[in-house]
Amino acid sequence: MTAILDPRDRLIVALDVPDVASAGAMIERLGDSVTFYKIGYQLGYAGGLPLVRKLADAGKKVFADLKMHDIGNTVAKGVESVAKLGATFLTVHAYPQTMQAAANASKGSDLRILAVTVLTSYDNEDLKAAGYQLGVSDLVTTRAQQAQALGIDGLVCSPEEAGNLRKLIKPEMVLVTPGVRPAGADIGDQKRVMTPAKAIAAGSDYLVVGRPILAADDPKAAAEAIVAEIAAAT
C-alpha cells in the first residue's frame, strides 16, 4: 500500500445481517465510527445491493464481497454492474481467467478488484479434501503471483499470509484480511485468525471484522476499540 490511510478507514465492518432493515439499524448505531462496510452474500441476496449506492452517496466506502467466478463474459458483465453501484472493492476468486476478465472490465472505473486467494475457513486438510495438491501457503503464493501479473488491485488473504505476501507483491497492491478477532473473541468458523494489531504489523492494509462488532453490546465502542488498536499498531 503506497498511500497512508486514516486508521478509521482501515476497518471494514462486515454487514453480515439478514435484511436491509437490520443493516440500516447497525449503520445508525455505528455512526461516524465506521467509514467502510462490507456487503456479502447474506445481505446482498436479501435485497442489500442497492445499499451499496446509498452508502456511497452518503460518503461511505463499500466492499462488495461477491466472490465472482464464472466464464469470462459473465464475470465481466457482473463487474460492470457493480462498478455502476459505486463500490470501492469487489472480490473475485483467484482463478486466472476470472481475474483477467474482472481486471479488464474494471478499467476506466473507480472499482478495485480483489482476488480471494484461499478462504480463511480452509486449512491444508480442507484443500486436500477438495482435490488440491498444494497446501494453503503454496496455493496462496501461486495465486498472488498470478493476480499481480494480471493487474489485480489487491488480495484477500488471512493475516497469517499477509507478511509473506507483502514481500512478494508490489507496494500498491492492497491486502485485505478477514479472520481478524480481538483478543479473547470467539473465532467462530475461522481457522486462520489474528488480532487487529498483529494483522496490521504483519502487513495487512484493511481488516474485515463482523461478529466481534455486530454481536457486541455496544457495537460503536467495539469498532472504536479496534480502530484504536489499528492506530497504535501503525
N, C-alpha and C positions, 0 to 999 in steps of 0.2 A: 504494500500500500504506500503510495507516494504522498498523498495528502494527509495533513494532520486533522484528525476528526475530534469533535467535541465528544467527551465520554458518553454523554446522553445519547448521541447519535449512533453509538456502537452497540447499544442494547436493542435487540429486535424482539418484541413481545409477540409470542405466538397466540393468535386468537383462535385457539382450539376449543370452540364453543359450539353448541348445537344449532344456533339460529342467529339471525341478524339482530333481533331484539337483545339477546344476551351479549352480543358483541358490542352493540351501542351502549349498553349499561356499563360494560367493563371499560370501554374507551372513556366514558364520562367519569368513572371513578379514578382512572389513571391520570386524566387531565394532562397538564403540561410536563408531567414526569416522564412521559414516553413520546418519542418523535417518530418511531419506526415500528411498524406492525407486520406480522406475517399472516397471510391468509392461505390456508391449505385445503385439503380435501373436505374435511368436515364442514367448515363454514362455506367453502366455495360451492359445494353441492347442495347446500341449504339456502341458496339464493344470495350468497355473500359476495359474488364477484363485482356487482355494481358498487359495493362498498369501497373497492379499490379507487374508483374515480372520486367518490365522496371524500375519502381520506386525503387523496392527492390534492383535491381542490381546497381542503382545509389546511394545507401546508404540511401534511404528514407524508412520510415515505412508506411505501408498501412493498413487501417481498411476496410475490405470488409464487407460492411453493406448490407448483402443479406437476412437477417431475415428468415432463413430457417425454414420450418415447414412442415413435411410430415411424411410418415411412416418411421420407424427406418432405414431400409436398404437404402432408398433413401437419407435420411439425411446423413448417414454415408459415402456413396459414394461421395456426394457433398462436405463434409468436407475434404475428402482425396484429392479431386481435387484442392480445394482452398489452402490446405497446400502445394501442389506442386508449386503453383504460388509464394509462398514466402510472403504471407500476415502475418501480425502480429496479427490482431484481425479479428474475424468473428462473426457475430451475428446470433443467432437462437432465435425463440420465446420461452418464458419460460414455455413450457408445459413439464411435467416430461419425457415422452417418447422421445420427441425431444431432450431435454437436455442430457439424458442418452446416446442416440446414438451419439450425437456430441462429448461428453466427451470421450467416448470410442474410436471413430475414430481419435481423435486428439492426442492420446497418442503416444509418440515417435517422435513427430514433434515439431516445434517451434511455431505452431499456437496456439493462446489462444482464447478460446470460451467465448463469452459474451452473456448473456441471456437478452433479452428485456423484461422488466417487464410490464410496461404499456406505450404505446406511449404518447409522451408529448403533442400531439394534443387532447388527451382524457381527459375528466373530469368525475365526477360522473354520470352526466346525460347521457353521451355517453356510459358509461359502462352499465347503466340500460337499455338503448335502445338496446344494443347488447345482453341482456339476462343475464348479470352478476348480482348476488345478492350482491356481495361485492363492496364497493366503492374503489376509487383509492388507498388510503392509505393501507387498509386491503389487497387488492389484491397484491400490490407491496410487502408488508411484507411476505405474504404467498409464493409468487413466489421466493423471495430472499432466504428464508429459504430452499425451495426445491432445488434451484440452489446450495447452499452451500453444502447440503447433497449429491448431485450428483457429486461434484467435478468440478463445473463450475469455470472458472478463474475470472470472473467478471460480472458486471451487467451494463445494460444501463438503466438509470432512469433519471427523471427530477431533476434539482437542488433542488427542494422543498423536495424531498425524501432523498437526499444524507445524510443529518445529521442523520436521524433516522437509515438509513441503515448502516451507518458507525459503529453505536453502536451494530448492530445485527450480522454483518458478520466478518469473520476472517480478520486480517490486510492485508494478502497477496491477498485478492480479491480486484480487482480494480473497481472503479466506473467511468463510462464514461457517461457524461451528455450532451445531446443536449439541445435545448431550452435555449441557452446562448445568451444574447443580451447585447451589451454595452449600457450604459445609453443613453437614447434618441433614440435608434434604433427602427425601426418598428418591432413589434413582429410577423407580418405575420399571419400564421395559427396556431401558437403555443399558448397554453393556460396556460402552467406552465413554466414560464421563470424566469431568474435571471441574474444579471450582472456577468462578469467573476470573479471579486474579491469576491462577495458574494458566488458564486458557489464553489470556492476554500475553502473559510472559512467554508462552510457547510460540506466539506468532499470529494468533487469531486477530482478525480485524473487526469482525462483528460476532456477537454472541446471541444465539436464539434461545430464549427462555420462555417456557409456557407454564406448566403446572406449579412451579415454586412461586409464581406471581399470581396466577389465576386462582389458586386454591388458598392463598394467604388470607388471614383475617383482615388485613389491611393491604390490598394489592399495591396501592400507591407507595406505601412505606417500603414494601418488599422491592419494588422497582427502584426506588431511590437508593436503597442499600446496595443493590447490585451496581448501579451507576457509580456510587461512591467507591466501591471496590475496584471497578474498572479504572476510575481516575487515579486511585492510589497505586495501581499497577503500571501506569504509563509514565 
